[in-house]
């Protein structure tokens, strides 16, 4: 799909798009490493307990949520500002820059609907 979108001019693989893709990959690697580490450590720590599988699942869910939130807030600070604003703190999020692909799609949409 990406190939066809780029071929028709709907997707421009600019620097912002590549940086966003790199951030998603970094976040995924961090999350996978944290899941592996939590499962590895909890397996040996809770092996003698009766509900060790359930405890491992809870640790994976809580630990994964915390690590994922920290990874996202470090890679995308504007999302952290939005989250703080939704929680009641009056923090204005910095303006998110639109990539050239967004502008092309918006221009094409406006041209179709104007006629």
N, CA, C and O atoms as a printed pandas DataFrame, in Angstrom:
     atom_number atom_name residue_name chain_id  residue_number  x_coord  y_coord  z_coord
0              1         N          UNK        A               1    0.817   -1.173    0.000
1              2        CA          UNK        A               1    0.000    0.000    0.000
2              3         C          UNK        A               1    0.874    1.256    0.000
3              4         O          UNK        A               1    0.581    2.227   -0.697
4              5         N          UNK        A               2    1.937    1.223    0.780
5              6        CA          UNK        A               2    2.809    2.393    0.819
6              7         C          UNK        A               2    3.437    2.665   -0.540
7              8         O          UNK        A               2    3.603    3.820   -0.933
8              9         N          UNK        A               3    3.789    1.594   -1.261
9             10        CA          UNK        A               3    4.379    1.754   -2.580
10            11         C          UNK        A               3    3.405    2.453   -3.526
11            12         O          UNK        A               3    3.782    3.382   -4.241
12            13         N          UNK        A               4    2.143    1.999   -3.526
13            14        CA          UNK        A               4    1.171    2.588   -4.427
14            15         C          UNK        A               4    0.835    4.026   -4.034
15            16         O          UNK        A               4    0.632    4.875   -4.901
16            17         N          UNK        A               5    0.776    4.299   -2.736
17            18        CA          UNK        A               5    0.507    5.667   -2.290
18            19         C          UNK        A               5    1.647    6.600   -2.671
19            20         O          UNK        A               5    1.402    7.736   -3.078
20            21         N          UNK        A               6    2.881    6.143   -2.548
21            22        CA          UNK        A               6    4.028    6.972   -2.923
22            23         C          UNK        A               6    4.081    7.149   -4.438
23            24         O          UNK        A               6    4.459    8.213   -4.927
24            25         N          UNK        A               7    3.705    6.113   -5.175
25            26        CA          UNK        A               7    3.724    6.190   -6.628
26            27         C          UNK        A               7    2.700    7.183   -7.172
27            28         O          UNK        A               7    2.960    7.863   -8.164
28            29         N          UNK        A               8    1.537    7.267   -6.528
29            30        CA          UNK        A               8    0.499    8.203   -6.962
30            31         C          UNK        A               8    0.691    9.606   -6.404
31            32         O          UNK        A               8   -0.035   10.526   -6.782
32            33         N          UNK        A               9    1.651    9.781   -5.520
33            34        CA          UNK        A               9    1.934   11.097   -4.978
34            35         C          UNK        A               9    1.177   11.438   -3.709
35            36         O          UNK        A               9    1.235   12.578   -3.249
36            37         N          UNK        A              10    0.463   10.471   -3.128
37            38        CA          UNK        A              10   -0.270   10.719   -1.888
38            39         C          UNK        A              10    0.613   10.619   -0.661
39            40         O          UNK        A              10    0.254   11.114    0.408
40            41         N          UNK        A              11    1.755    9.990   -0.803
41            42        CA          UNK        A              11    2.668    9.801    0.313
42            43         C          UNK        A              11    4.045   10.292   -0.096
43            44         O          UNK        A              11    4.632    9.815   -1.067
44            45         N          UNK        A              12    4.541   11.237    0.650
45            46        CA          UNK        A              12    5.876   11.768    0.398
46            47         C          UNK        A              12    6.759   11.299    1.546
47            48         O          UNK        A              12    6.503   11.614    2.708
48            49         N          UNK        A              13    7.789   10.551    1.212
49            50        CA          UNK        A              13    8.668    9.991    2.233
50            51         C          UNK        A              13    9.710   11.035    2.631
51            52         O          UNK        A              13   10.881   10.925    2.268
52            53         N          UNK        A              14    9.279   12.036    3.370
53            54        CA          UNK        A              14   10.175   13.116    3.774
54            55         C          UNK        A              14   10.832   12.782    5.106
55            56         O          UNK        A              14   10.627   11.701    5.658
56            57         N          UNK        A              15   11.610   13.703    5.605
57            58        CA          UNK        A              15   12.376   13.483    6.839
58            59         C          UNK        A              15   11.457   13.267    8.045
59            60         O          UNK        A              15   11.748   12.425    8.894
60            61         N          UNK        A              16   10.365   14.007    8.130
61            62        CA          UNK        A              16    9.442   13.866    9.258
62            63         C          UNK        A              16    8.810   12.476    9.288
63            64         O          UNK        A              16    8.639   11.895   10.360
64            65         N          UNK        A              17    8.465   11.946    8.125
65            66        CA          UNK        A              17    7.869   10.618    8.057
66            67         C          UNK        A              17    8.864    9.553    8.494
67            68         O          UNK        A              17    8.514    8.635    9.236
68            69         N          UNK        A              18   10.117    9.679    8.029
69            70        CA          UNK        A              18   11.147    8.708    8.407
70            71         C          UNK        A              18   11.465    8.789    9.895
71            72         O          UNK        A              18   11.699    7.760   10.530
72            73         N          UNK        A              19   11.476    9.996   10.464
73            74        CA          UNK        A              19   11.730   10.144   11.902
74            75         C          UNK        A              19   10.601    9.517   12.721
75            76         O          UNK        A              19   10.850    8.882   13.746
76            77         N          UNK        A              20    9.371    9.696   12.266
77            78        CA          UNK        A              20    8.243    9.089   12.961
78            79         C          UNK        A              20    8.321    7.564   12.901
79            80         O          UNK        A              20    8.037    6.890   13.891
80            81         N          UNK        A              21    8.700    7.025   11.758
81            82        CA          UNK        A              21    8.859    5.580   11.627
82            83         C          UNK        A              21    9.970    5.064   12.544
83            84         O          UNK        A              21    9.830    4.009   13.162
84            85         N          UNK        A              22   11.065    5.808   12.627
85            86        CA          UNK        A              22   12.162    5.412   13.520
86            87         C          UNK        A              22   11.717    5.438   14.984
87            88         O          UNK        A              22   12.118    4.580   15.770
88            89         N          UNK        A              23   10.897    6.412   15.346
89            90        CA          UNK        A              23   10.391    6.478   16.718
90            91         C          UNK        A              23    9.481    5.300   17.024
91            92         O          UNK        A              23    9.544    4.737   18.117
92            93         N          UNK        A              24    8.631    4.917   16.067
93            94        CA          UNK        A              24    7.773    3.752   16.271
94            95         C          UNK        A              24    8.608    2.486   16.437
95            96         O          UNK        A              24    8.308    1.657   17.296
96            97         N          UNK        A              25    9.640    2.328   15.632
97            98        CA          UNK        A              25   10.513    1.166   15.761
98            99         C          UNK        A              25   11.231    1.146   17.108
99           100         O          UNK        A              25   11.332    0.096   17.742
100          101         N          UNK        A              26   11.724    2.294   17.542
101          102        CA          UNK        A              26   12.401    2.386   18.832
102          103         C          UNK        A              26   11.447    2.050   19.975
103          104         O          UNK        A              26   11.812    1.323   20.900
104          105         N          UNK        A              27   10.240    2.571   19.914
105          106        CA          UNK        A              27    9.242    2.271   20.946
106          107         C          UNK        A              27    8.920    0.781   20.967
107          108         O          UNK        A              27    8.791    0.199   22.044
108          109         N          UNK        A              28    8.790    0.156   19.809
109          110        CA          UNK        A              28    8.517   -1.279   19.745
110          111         C          UNK        A              28    9.646   -2.115   20.307
111          112         O          UNK        A              28    9.405   -3.105   20.999
112          113         N          UNK        A              29   10.883   -1.725   20.016
113          114        CA          UNK        A              29   12.039   -2.455   20.545
114          115         C          UNK        A              29   12.110   -2.332   22.065
115          116         O          UNK        A              29   12.380   -3.312   22.759
116          117         N          UNK        A              30   11.869   -1.134   22.577
117          118        CA          UNK        A              30   11.885   -0.924   24.030
118          119         C          UNK        A              30   10.792   -1.751   24.696
119          120         O          UNK        A              30   11.029   -2.371   25.733
120          121         N          UNK        A              31    9.602   -1.764   24.110
121          122        CA          UNK        A              31    8.500   -2.523   24.690
122          123         C          UNK        A              31    8.774   -4.025   24.650
123          124         O          UNK        A              31    8.489   -4.728   25.620
124          125         N          UNK        A              32    9.322   -4.526   23.546
125          126        CA          UNK        A              32    9.642   -5.953   23.450
126          127         C          UNK        A              32   10.707   -6.349   24.462
127          128         O          UNK        A              32   10.619   -7.414   25.074
128          129         N          UNK        A              33   11.719   -5.491   24.640
129          130        CA          UNK        A              33   12.763   -5.790   25.620
130          131         C          UNK        A              33   12.202   -5.799   27.041
131          132         O          UNK        A              33   12.589   -6.633   27.861
132          133         N          UNK        A              34   11.300   -4.879   27.326
133          134        CA          UNK        A              34   10.719   -4.853   28.676
134          135         C          UNK        A              34    9.836   -6.071   28.917
135          136         O          UNK        A              34    9.858   -6.634   30.012
136          137         N          UNK        A              35    9.055   -6.491   27.915
137          138        CA          UNK        A              35    8.252   -7.707   28.064
138          139         C          UNK        A              35    9.147   -8.926   28.302
139          140         O          UNK        A              35    8.857   -9.752   29.168
140          141         N          UNK        A              36   10.215   -9.036   27.544
141          142        CA          UNK        A              36   11.120  -10.170   27.706
142          143         C          UNK        A              36   11.734  -10.171   29.100
143          144         O          UNK        A              36   11.808  -11.214   29.750
144          145         N          UNK        A              37   12.178   -8.987   29.563
145          146        CA          UNK        A              37   12.812   -8.889   30.874
146          147         C          UNK        A              37   11.824   -9.192   32.004
147          148         O          UNK        A              37   12.171   -9.900   32.950
148          149         N          UNK        A              38   10.610   -8.669   31.917
149          150        CA          UNK        A              38    9.600   -8.925   32.950
150          151         C          UNK        A              38    9.247  -10.411   32.994
151          152         O          UNK        A              38    9.155  -10.992   34.075
152          153         N          UNK        A              39    9.051  -11.027   31.840
153          154        CA          UNK        A              39    8.703  -12.454   31.808
154          155         C          UNK        A              39    9.845  -13.309   32.330
155          156         O          UNK        A              39    9.621  -14.298   33.028
156          157         N          UNK        A              40   11.055  -12.932   31.996
157          158        CA          UNK        A              40   12.226  -13.695   32.436
158          159         C          UNK        A              40   12.401  -13.629   33.952
159          160         O          UNK        A              40   12.618  -14.651   34.602
160          161         N          UNK        A              41   12.305  -12.422   34.510
161          162        CA          UNK        A              41   12.504  -12.252   35.953
162          163         C          UNK        A              41   11.333  -12.780   36.769
163          164         O          UNK        A              41   11.534  -13.367   37.832
164          165         N          UNK        A              42   10.111  -12.578   36.282
165          166        CA          UNK        A              42    8.961  -13.042   37.056
166          167         C          UNK        A              42    8.832  -14.560   37.013
167          168         O          UNK        A              42    8.310  -15.163   37.950
168          169         N          UNK        A              43    9.299  -15.177   35.946
169          170        CA          UNK        A              43    9.244  -16.640   35.863
170          171         C          UNK        A              43   10.057  -17.303   36.954
171          172         O          UNK        A              43    9.630  -18.301   37.535
172          173         N          UNK        A              44   11.226  -16.755   37.235
173          174        CA          UNK        A              44   12.062  -17.351   38.276
174          175         C          UNK        A              44   11.642  -16.891   39.670
175          176         O          UNK        A              44   11.807  -17.631   40.639
176          177         N          UNK        A              45   11.109  -15.697   39.778
177          178        CA          UNK        A              45   10.727  -15.178   41.100
178          179         C          UNK        A              45    9.437  -15.810   41.621
179          180         O          UNK        A              45    9.304  -16.032   42.825
180          181         N          UNK        A              46    8.487  -16.101   40.731
181          182        CA          UNK        A              46    7.192  -16.625   41.163
182          183         C          UNK        A              46    7.006  -18.107   40.845
183          184         O          UNK        A              46    5.876  -18.595   40.864
184          185         N          UNK        A              47    8.064  -18.819   40.560
185          186        CA          UNK        A              47    7.942  -20.224   40.141
186          187         C          UNK        A              47    7.344  -21.103   41.231
187          188         O          UNK        A              47    6.638  -22.065   40.928
188          189         N          UNK        A              48    7.613  -20.789   42.482
189          190        CA          UNK        A              48    7.117  -21.638   43.571
190          191         C          UNK        A              48    5.684  -21.307   43.982
191          192         O          UNK        A              48    5.079  -22.064   44.741
192          193         N          UNK        A              49    5.134  -20.210   43.508
193          194        CA          UNK        A              49    3.772  -19.800   43.885
194          195         C          UNK        A              49    2.742  -20.553   43.042
195          196         O          UNK        A              49    3.026  -21.001   41.931
196          197         N          UNK        A              50    1.550  -20.677   43.599
197          198        CA          UNK        A              50    0.485  -21.424   42.940
198          199         C          UNK        A              50   -0.041  -20.680   41.704
199          200         O          UNK        A              50   -0.288  -21.305   40.673
200          201         N          UNK        A              51   -0.214  -19.368   41.795
201          202        CA          UNK        A              51   -0.765  -18.563   40.693
202          203         C          UNK        A              51    0.335  -17.783   39.971
203          204         O          UNK        A              51    0.164  -16.597   39.686
204          205         N          UNK        A              52    1.443  -18.426   39.677
205          206        CA          UNK        A              52    2.567  -17.714   39.065
206          207         C          UNK        A              52    2.256  -17.220   37.653
207          208         O          UNK        A              52    2.769  -16.181   37.238
208          209         N          UNK        A              53    1.422  -17.951   36.909
209          210        CA          UNK        A              53    1.069  -17.499   35.561
210          211         C          UNK        A              53    0.212  -16.246   35.601
211          212         O          UNK        A              53    0.401  -15.331   34.799
212          213         N          UNK        A              54   -0.731  -16.207   36.535
213          214        CA          UNK        A              54   -1.585  -15.029   36.678
214          215         C          UNK        A              54   -0.802  -13.806   37.133
215          216         O          UNK        A              54   -1.025  -12.697   36.646
216          217         N          UNK        A              55    0.115  -14.017   38.070
217          218        CA          UNK        A              55    0.945  -12.906   38.541
218          219         C          UNK        A              55    1.870  -12.392   37.434
219          220         O          UNK        A              55    2.098  -11.188   37.315
220          221         N          UNK        A              56    2.388  -13.296   36.642
221          222        CA          UNK        A              56    3.237  -12.886   35.522
222          223         C          UNK        A              56    2.430  -12.078   34.515
223          224         O          UNK        A              56    2.919  -11.080   33.987
224          225         N          UNK        A              57    1.206  -12.497   34.248
225          226        CA          UNK        A              57    0.345  -11.760   33.332
226          227         C          UNK        A              57    0.041  -10.360   33.842
227          228         O          UNK        A              57    0.062   -9.400   33.072
228          229         N          UNK        A              58   -0.241  -10.237   35.131
229          230        CA          UNK        A              58   -0.506   -8.916   35.718
230          231         C          UNK        A              58    0.742   -8.036   35.648
231          232         O          UNK        A              58    0.654   -6.853   35.318
232          233         N          UNK        A              59    1.895   -8.611   35.957
233          234        CA          UNK        A              59    3.144   -7.842   35.868
234          235         C          UNK        A              59    3.435   -7.394   34.441
235          236         O          UNK        A              59    3.906   -6.277   34.225
236          237         N          UNK        A              60    3.160   -8.257   33.467
237          238        CA          UNK        A              60    3.363   -7.885   32.072
238          239         C          UNK        A              60    2.428   -6.751   31.661
239          240         O          UNK        A              60    2.838   -5.840   30.943
240          241         N          UNK        A              61    1.178   -6.801   32.110
241          242        CA          UNK        A              61    0.224   -5.754   31.755
242          243         C          UNK        A              61    0.595   -4.416   32.393
243          244         O          UNK        A              61    0.601   -3.386   31.720
244          245         N          UNK        A              62    0.901   -4.432   33.681
245          246        CA          UNK        A              62    1.233   -3.183   34.379
246          247         C          UNK        A              62    2.585   -2.649   33.916
247          248         O          UNK        A              62    2.718   -1.464   33.612
248          249         N          UNK        A              63    3.576   -3.516   33.866
249          250        CA          UNK        A              63    4.906   -3.084   33.431
250          251         C          UNK        A              63    4.917   -2.617   31.988
251          252         O          UNK        A              63    5.573   -1.629   31.659
252          253         N          UNK        A              64    4.193   -3.321   31.119
253          254        CA          UNK        A              64    4.115   -2.919   29.724
254          255         C          UNK        A              64    3.436   -1.578   29.544
255          256         O          UNK        A              64    3.846   -0.776   28.705
256          257         N          UNK        A              65    2.391   -1.328   30.332
257          258        CA          UNK        A              65    1.704   -0.030   30.264
258          259         C          UNK        A              65    2.626    1.096   30.696
259          260         O          UNK        A              65    2.680    2.142   30.050
260          261         N          UNK        A              66    3.344    0.888   31.776
261          262        CA          UNK        A              66    4.250    1.930   32.278
262          263         C          UNK        A              66    5.386    2.183   31.289
263          264         O          UNK        A              66    5.690    3.334   30.975
264          265         N          UNK        A              67    6.009    1.124   30.803
265          266        CA          UNK        A              67    7.124    1.291   29.862
266          267         C          UNK        A              67    6.649    1.912   28.553
267          268         O          UNK        A              67    7.335    2.762   27.987
268          269         N          UNK        A              68    5.485    1.495   28.072
269          270        CA          UNK        A              68    4.957    2.051   26.829
270          271         C          UNK        A              68    4.638    3.539   26.992
271          272         O          UNK        A              68    4.929    4.335   26.099
272          273         N          UNK        A              69    4.047    3.917   28.118
273          274        CA          UNK        A              69    3.756    5.335   28.360
274          275         C          UNK        A              69    5.036    6.160   28.446
275          276         O          UNK        A              69    5.091    7.274   27.925
276          277         N          UNK        A              70    6.059    5.626   29.094
277          278        CA          UNK        A              70    7.328    6.351   29.180
278          279         C          UNK        A              70    8.014    6.455   27.819
279          280         O          UNK        A              70    8.587    7.494   27.491
280          281         N          UNK        A              71    7.959    5.399   27.040
281          282        CA          UNK        A              71    8.582    5.435   25.712
282          283         C          UNK        A              71    7.870    6.420   24.801
283          284         O          UNK        A              71    8.520    7.167   24.069
284          285         N          UNK        A              72    6.546    6.432   24.836
285          286        CA          UNK        A              72    5.793    7.369   24.004
286          287         C          UNK        A              72    6.034    8.797   24.447
287          288         O          UNK        A              72    6.222    9.680   23.609
288          289         N          UNK        A              73    6.032    9.043   25.758
289          290        CA          UNK        A              73    6.223   10.419   26.229
290          291         C          UNK        A              73    7.634   10.925   25.957
291          292         O          UNK        A              73    7.841   12.132   25.830
292          293         N          UNK        A              74    8.609   10.021   25.865
293          294        CA          UNK        A              74    9.957   10.483   25.544
294          295         C          UNK        A              74   10.152   10.681   24.047
295          296         O          UNK        A              74   10.904   11.565   23.638
296          297         N          UNK        A              75    9.486    9.874   23.222
297          298        CA          UNK        A              75    9.622   10.022   21.771
298          299         C          UNK        A              75    8.733   11.130   21.202
299          300         O          UNK        A              75    9.119   11.815   20.256
300          301         N          UNK        A              76    7.557   11.301   21.774
301          302        CA          UNK        A              76    6.628   12.330   21.298
302          303         C          UNK        A              76    6.237   13.241   22.459
303          304         O          UNK        A              76    5.205   13.010   23.089
304          305         N          UNK        A              77    7.035   14.272   22.761
305          306        CA          UNK        A              77    6.721   15.140   23.901
306          307         C          UNK        A              77    5.409   15.899   23.742
307          308         O          UNK        A              77    4.790   16.263   24.741
308          309         N          UNK        A              78    4.969   16.149   22.501
309          310        CA          UNK        A              78    3.712   16.865   22.334
310          311         C          UNK        A              78    2.528   16.030   22.805
311          312         O          UNK        A              78    1.521   16.584   23.246
312          313         N          UNK        A              79    2.635   14.688   22.716
313          314        CA          UNK        A              79    1.572   13.839   23.242
314          315         C          UNK        A              79    1.548   13.864   24.765
315          316         O          UNK        A              79    0.479   13.787   25.371
316          317         N          UNK        A              80    2.716   13.969   25.384
317          318        CA          UNK        A              80    2.772   14.069   26.841
318          319         C          UNK        A              80    2.111   15.367   27.299
319          320         O          UNK        A              80    1.430   15.384   28.324
320          321         N          UNK        A              81    2.306   16.451   26.551
321          322        CA          UNK        A              81    1.659   17.719   26.896
322          323         C          UNK        A              81    0.152   17.605   26.775
323          324         O          UNK        A              81   -0.582   18.124   27.616
324          325         N          UNK        A              82   -0.316   16.927   25.731
325          326        CA          UNK        A              82   -1.758   16.737   25.567
326          327         C          UNK        A              82   -2.342   15.892   26.689
327          328         O          UNK        A              82   -3.439   16.169   27.174
328          329         N          UNK        A              83   -1.615   14.866   27.101
329          330        CA          UNK        A              83   -2.096   14.012   28.190
330          331         C          UNK        A              83   -2.180   14.791   29.496
331          332         O          UNK        A              83   -3.148   14.650   30.243
332          333         N          UNK        A              84   -1.162   15.617   29.775
333          334        CA          UNK        A              84   -1.213   16.439   30.994
334          335         C          UNK        A              84   -2.355   17.438   30.935
335          336         O          UNK        A              84   -2.985   17.714   31.956
336          337         N          UNK        A              85   -2.632   17.981   29.766
337          338        CA          UNK        A              85   -3.734   18.928   29.621
338          339         C          UNK        A              85   -5.071   18.236   29.857
339          340         O          UNK        A              85   -5.976   18.825   30.447
340          341         N          UNK        A              86   -5.206   17.000   29.406
341          342        CA          UNK        A              86   -6.456   16.263   29.627
342          343         C          UNK        A              86   -6.645   15.875   31.089
343          344         O          UNK        A              86   -7.775   15.714   31.549
344          345         N          UNK        A              87   -5.547   15.727   31.816
345          346        CA          UNK        A              87   -5.647   15.362   33.226
346          347         C          UNK        A              87   -5.946   16.555   34.122
347          348         O          UNK        A              87   -6.028   16.404   35.341
348          349         N          UNK        A              88   -6.110   17.728   33.543
349          350        CA          UNK        A              88   -6.503   18.873   34.328
350          351         C          UNK        A              88   -5.444   19.937   34.474
351          352         O          UNK        A              88   -5.743   21.041   34.930
352          353         N          UNK        A              89   -4.224   19.642   34.103
353          354        CA          UNK        A              89   -3.182   20.640   34.187
354          355         C          UNK        A              89   -3.245   21.499   32.939
355          356         O          UNK        A              89   -3.371   20.975   31.832
356          357         N          UNK        A              90   -3.163   22.773   33.097
357          358        CA          UNK        A              90   -3.283   23.688   31.974
358          359         C          UNK        A              90   -1.929   23.853   31.288
359          360         O          UNK        A              90   -1.213   24.825   31.528
360          361         N          UNK        A              91   -1.598   22.911   30.452
361          362        CA          UNK        A              91   -0.357   22.950   29.697
362          363         C          UNK        A              91   -0.739   22.988   28.227
363          364         O          UNK        A              91   -1.494   22.134   27.761
364          365         N          UNK        A              92   -0.238   23.949   27.505
365          366        CA          UNK        A              92   -0.533   24.032   26.088
366          367         C          UNK        A              92    0.442   23.152   25.311
367          368         O          UNK        A              92    1.654   23.222   25.516
368          369         N          UNK        A              93   -0.086   22.346   24.443
369          370        CA          UNK        A              93    0.750   21.472   23.629
370          371         C          UNK        A              93    1.385   22.272   22.507
371          372         O          UNK        A              93    0.734   23.139   21.923
372          373         N          UNK        A              94    2.644   21.998   22.194
373          374        CA          UNK        A              94    3.241   22.688   21.055
374          375         C          UNK        A              94    2.542   22.289   19.765
375          376         O          UNK        A              94    2.032   21.175   19.643
376          377         N          UNK        A              95    2.522   23.180   18.829
377          378        CA          UNK        A              95    1.836   22.922   17.571
378          379         C          UNK        A              95    2.555   21.815   16.799
379          380         O          UNK        A              95    3.771   21.856   16.617
380          381         N          UNK        A              96    1.803   20.854   16.362
381          382        CA          UNK        A              96    2.357   19.737   15.611
382          383         C          UNK        A              96    2.476   20.173   14.154
383          384         O          UNK        A              96    1.504   20.634   13.554
384          385         N          UNK        A              97    3.661   20.026   13.598
385          386        CA          UNK        A              97    3.867   20.418   12.218
386          387         C          UNK        A              97    3.284   19.364   11.286
387          388         O          UNK        A              97    3.430   18.162   11.507
388          389         N          UNK        A              98    2.637   19.833   10.265
389          390        CA          UNK        A              98    2.093   18.919    9.268
390          391         C          UNK        A              98    3.166   18.599    8.243
391          392         O          UNK        A              98    3.922   19.471    7.815
392          393         N          UNK        A              99    3.217   17.355    7.867
393          394        CA          UNK        A              99    4.187   16.963    6.850
394          395         C          UNK        A              99    3.645   17.323    5.482
395          396         O          UNK        A              99    2.474   17.676    5.340
396          397         N          UNK        A             100    4.481   17.235    4.498
397          398        CA          UNK        A             100    4.060   17.580    3.145
398          399         C          UNK        A             100    2.985   16.624    2.636
399          400         O          UNK        A             100    2.153   17.018    1.819
400          401         N          UNK        A             101    2.987   15.370    3.106
401          402        CA          UNK        A             101    1.951   14.423    2.688
402          403         C          UNK        A             101    0.586   14.868    3.194
403          404         O          UNK        A             101   -0.406   14.777    2.470
404          405         N          UNK        A             102    0.529   15.349    4.436
405          406        CA          UNK        A             102   -0.728   15.849    4.974
406          407         C          UNK        A             102   -1.244   17.016    4.143
407          408         O          UNK        A             102   -2.437   17.098    3.852
408          409         N          UNK        A             103   -0.354   17.908    3.764
409          410        CA          UNK        A             103   -0.758   19.078    2.997
410          411         C          UNK        A             103   -1.241   18.699    1.607
411          412         O          UNK        A             103   -2.190   19.294    1.098
412          413         N          UNK        A             104   -0.590   17.703    0.981
413          414        CA          UNK        A             104   -1.031   17.257   -0.336
414          415         C          UNK        A             104   -2.410   16.623   -0.281
415          416         O          UNK        A             104   -3.248   16.890   -1.142
416          417         N          UNK        A             105   -2.655   15.790    0.713
417          418        CA          UNK        A             105   -3.957   15.144    0.853
418          419         C          UNK        A             105   -5.025   16.185    1.137
419          420         O          UNK        A             105   -6.121   16.117    0.580
420          421         N          UNK        A             106   -4.720   17.148    1.997
421          422        CA          UNK        A             106   -5.681   18.190    2.317
422          423         C          UNK        A             106   -5.987   19.043    1.087
423          424         O          UNK        A             106   -7.141   19.405    0.854
424          425         N          UNK        A             107   -4.967   19.365    0.306
425          426        CA          UNK        A             107   -5.169   20.157   -0.899
426          427         C          UNK        A             107   -6.033   19.403   -1.901
427          428         O          UNK        A             107   -6.934   19.989   -2.501
428          429         N          UNK        A             108   -5.769   18.103   -2.093
429          430        CA          UNK        A             108   -6.562   17.310   -3.021
430          431         C          UNK        A             108   -8.005   17.175   -2.553
431          432         O          UNK        A             108   -8.927   17.234   -3.367
432          433         N          UNK        A             109   -8.212   16.995   -1.256
433          434        CA          UNK        A             109   -9.556   16.870   -0.716
434          435         C          UNK        A             109  -10.336   18.162   -0.904
435          436         O          UNK        A             109  -11.506   18.130   -1.288
436          437         N          UNK        A             110   -9.702   19.295   -0.637
437          438        CA          UNK        A             110  -10.368   20.589   -0.810
438          439         C          UNK        A             110  -10.715   20.840   -2.272
439          440         O          UNK        A             110  -11.769   21.395   -2.582
440          441         N          UNK        A             111   -9.815   20.424   -3.175
441          442        CA          UNK        A             111  -10.082   20.632   -4.603
442          443         C          UNK        A             111  -11.261   19.778   -5.069
443          444         O          UNK        A             111  -12.067   20.230   -5.883
444          445         N          UNK        A             112  -11.368   18.559   -4.565
445          446        CA          UNK        A             112  -12.501   17.699   -4.957
446          447         C          UNK        A             112  -13.812   18.222   -4.427
447          448         O          UNK        A             112  -14.825   18.179   -5.125
448          449         N          UNK        A             113  -13.811   18.717   -3.201
449          450        CA          UNK        A             113  -15.055   19.148   -2.585
450          451         C          UNK        A             113  -15.436   20.585   -2.945
451          452         O          UNK        A             113  -16.571   20.997   -2.701
452          453         N          UNK        A             114  -14.528   21.338   -3.508
453          454        CA          UNK        A             114  -14.839   22.709   -3.897
454          455         C          UNK        A             114  -15.622   22.731   -5.212
455          456         O          UNK        A             114  -16.407   23.644   -5.467
456          457         N          UNK        A             115  -15.397   21.731   -6.022
457          458        CA          UNK        A             115  -16.061   21.710   -7.345
458          459         C          UNK        A             115  -17.485   21.214   -7.269
459          460         O          UNK        A             115  -18.168   21.140   -8.291
